[in-house]
Amino acid sequence: MTKIIIPFLFLSLFVTSAFAQGTLVEDTIILHLDFDDIDVLLQENGLPLGLLPTDYEVDVHRVVYTTPDVDGSPTTASGLICLPSQDSCALPMMAYLHGTKVKKDDTFYYLNGEWSLGVITATSGYAMCLPDYLGLGNSPGIHPYQHAQSEATASIDILRACRIICDEQGIPLNDQLFLVGYSQGGHSVMATHRMIQEELSNEFTVTASAPGSGPYDMSGEQLDMVASFDPYAQPGYLPYLIQSYQHVYGNLYDSIQQIYIPPYDVTLPPLLDGNYTMGQLNAAMPSVPRLIFQQEYQDAFFSDTLHPAFLALKDNNVYNWVPEAPVMFNYCRSDEEVTYLNTVVASEYMINAGALDIQVIERDTALGHFECAQPSILFSKLWFDVMANFCGEDNTSIDNSNEFVSIGVYPNPVTNGLIQFDNQEPMDVRVLDLRGKQLISNANIKPGGSLNLKGLKPAIVLLQMQFEEKVVTQRLVIQ
């Protein structure tokens, strides 16, 4: 893999009543990936060649940028920005927001974790942003785990940093923005989408978001799962959350001995300094997480909905708002880490409150939390591809006389292989991949007819529909 290094751009930080969020402190191109490199990444991620388009080579930027700390003071966060190598036509933006990380260097800045997702997405034509959040990667201090406000600001500010890089390199961006994440990343997607819609609509507009298996109902369904007397798959989540909310709110306890019984008051805090993995933290925990707590503290918490710890959880619920853009929830019913009831609560609240475009997709009834991640993220990306205005594509359907022609195709995405058309007259349909290779040739479709695609692999395809002298092309997601 070819590596290109450019000098750091360092901008001094200063404390004022307001500071420029998303300003670049460091921007280094650490990798240039050609098509062979990208094919290797696809195979390493278990994705067959040809399943996803590889239209561009990709530059991977390691970045550090300004963002507010939990108290509003200036600090820095880090991450990666992956940009397709192309000739200056406008790109849509996407942010991938990652799941739980405990070890500081198990993050994008250090090319760890699922950083290759940024490349896999950028190669199809997105300006791709992967933030590490506060306190992870090259960011100082403690990570405020499951803290909605800082998840959102760190994610939004890497979008601002991306715009700066694109402006410096003469890469235009269109007005589209897509958000995807899984687990903690699903929580972050909801927090980020909400902040953009409610506070920053004059700067960004979310085109669509796809949260996956996130703990959206922190004070309800997720609390019930973690605080039960049953063994929990990731018991280390609980002390991680306690440290986070004590750091943010400062009022969960007066001393560590007030909340934890021995030996956990001594053994747990050192494992949360950013140098240990979740596996090491889990190993130091009992299988039932609530057994680390002093009984007096448990009694106070469960008897008082105004308890500081409960209010902190409630402050980080991210479901009780009404998205204006499409949202697709992904989940698996057998998730042992984040109960699927989070998705039920969030989607039902939004639909009942008047949200017009909420999809709820159960990816599998049997998959656990980790196994559910790949299909959730993959098909979210394919869903975005249907809406994205890609470089060099014309997303309107125009005939030779410039008269607009529209043909309905549904469902899209298609899951059972059968698509229906609302054409008013007979037409011929060809199905092509995104490189133009013909997959189905000249299928004759009667008015209001259908087409069986069951032999095709999951992918984005082009439907080329022709009748008389008119040709209409439309993208379709096959799941």
Rosetta blueprint (number, residue, H / E / L):
1 M L
2 T E
3 K L
4 I L
5 I L
6 I L
7 P L
8 F L
9 L L
10 F L
11 L L
12 S L
13 L L
14 F L
15 V L
16 T L
17 S L
18 A L
19 F L
20 A L
21 Q L
22 G L
23 T L
24 L E
25 V E
26 E E
27 D E
28 T E
29 I E
30 I E
31 L E
32 H E
33 L E
34 D L
35 F H
36 D H
37 D H
38 I H
39 D H
40 V H
41 L H
42 L H
43 Q H
44 E H
45 N L
46 G L
47 L L
48 P L
49 L L
50 G L
51 L L
52 L L
53 P L
54 T L
55 D L
56 Y L
57 E L
58 V E
59 D E
60 V E
61 H E
62 R E
63 V E
64 V E
65 Y E
66 T E
67 T E
68 P E
69 D L
70 V L
71 D L
72 G L
73 S L
74 P E
75 T E
76 T E
77 A E
78 S E
79 G E
80 L E
81 I E
82 C E
83 L E
84 P E
85 S L
86 Q L
87 D L
88 S L
89 C L
90 A L
91 L E
92 P E
93 M E
94 M E
95 A E
96 Y E
97 L E
98 H L
99 G L
100 T L
101 K L
102 V L
103 K L
104 K L
105 D L
106 D L
107 T L
108 F H
109 Y H
110 Y H
111 L L
112 N L
113 G L
114 E L
115 W L
116 S H
117 L H
118 G H
119 V H
120 I H
121 T H
122 A H
123 T L
124 S L
125 G L
126 Y L
127 A E
128 M E
129 C E
130 L E
131 P E
132 D L
133 Y L
134 L L
135 G L
136 L L
137 G L
138 N L
139 S L
140 P L
141 G L
142 I L
143 H L
144 P L
145 Y L
146 Q L
147 H L
148 A H
149 Q H
150 S H
151 E H
152 A H
153 T H
154 A H
155 S H
156 I H
157 D H
158 I H
159 L H
160 R H
161 A H
162 C H
163 R H
164 I H
165 I H
166 C H
167 D H
168 E H
169 Q L
170 G L
171 I L
172 P L
173 L E
174 N E
175 D E
176 Q E
177 L E
178 F E
179 L E
180 V E
181 G E
182 Y E
183 S L
184 Q H
185 G H
186 G H
187 H H
188 S H
189 V H
190 M H
191 A H
192 T H
193 H H
194 R H
195 M H
196 I H
197 Q H
198 E H
199 E H
200 L L
201 S L
202 N L
203 E L
204 F L
205 T L
206 V L
207 T L
208 A E
209 S E
210 A E
211 P E
212 G E
213 S L
214 G L
215 P L
216 Y L
217 D L
218 M L
219 S L
220 G L
221 E H
222 Q H
223 L H
224 D H
225 M H
226 V H
227 A L
228 S L
229 F L
230 D L
231 P L
232 Y L
233 A L
234 Q L
235 P L
236 G L
237 Y H
238 L H
239 P H
240 Y H
241 L H
242 I H
243 Q H
244 S H
245 Y H
246 Q H
247 H H
248 V H
249 Y H
250 G L
251 N L
252 L L
253 Y L
254 D L
255 S L
256 I H
257 Q H
258 Q H
259 I H
260 Y E
261 I L
262 P L
263 P L
264 Y H
265 D H
266 V H
267 T H
268 L L
269 P H
270 P H
271 L H
272 L H
273 D L
274 G L
275 N L
276 Y L
277 T L
278 M H
279 G H
280 Q H
281 L H
282 N H
283 A H
284 A L
285 M L
286 P L
287 S L
288 V L
289 P H
290 R H
291 L H
292 I H
293 F E
294 Q L
295 Q H
296 E H
297 Y H
298 Q H
299 D H
300 A H
301 F H
302 F H
303 S L
304 D L
305 T L
306 L L
307 H L
308 P H
309 A H
310 F H
311 L H
312 A H
313 L H
314 K H
315 D H
316 N L
317 N L
318 V L
319 Y L
320 N L
321 W L
322 V L
323 P L
324 E L
325 A L
326 P L
327 V E
328 M E
329 F E
330 N E
331 Y E
332 C E
333 R L
334 S L
335 D L
336 E L
337 E L
338 V L
339 T L
340 Y L
341 L H
342 N H
343 T H
344 V H
345 V H
346 A H
347 S H
348 E H
349 Y H
350 M H
351 I H
352 N H
353 A L
354 G L
355 A L
356 L L
357 D L
358 I E
359 Q E
360 V E
361 I E
362 E E
363 R E
364 D E
365 T L
366 A L
367 L L
368 G L
369 H H
370 F H
371 E H
372 C H
373 A H
374 Q H
375 P H
376 S H
377 I H
378 L H
379 F H
380 S H
381 K H
382 L H
383 W H
384 F H
385 D H
386 V H
387 M H
388 A L
389 N L
390 F L
391 C L
392 G L
393 E L
394 D L
395 N L
396 T L
397 S L
398 I E
399 D L
400 N L
401 S L
402 N L
403 E L
404 F E
405 V L
406 S L
407 I L
408 G L
409 V E
410 Y E
411 P L
412 N L
413 P L
414 V E
415 T L
416 N L
417 G L
418 L E
419 I E
420 Q E
421 F E
422 D L
423 N L
424 Q L
425 E L
426 P L
427 M E
428 D E
429 V E
430 R E
431 V E
432 L E
433 D E
434 L L
435 R L
436 G L
437 K L
438 Q E
439 L E
440 I E
441 S E
442 N E
443 A E
444 N E
445 I E
446 K L
447 P L
448 G L
449 G L
450 S E
451 L E
452 N E
453 L L
454 K L
455 G L
456 L L
457 K L
458 P L
459 A E
460 I E
461 V E
462 L E
463 L E
464 Q E
465 M E
466 Q E
467 F E
468 E L
469 E L
470 K E
471 V E
472 V E
473 T E
474 Q E
475 R E
476 L E
477 V E
478 I E
479 Q L
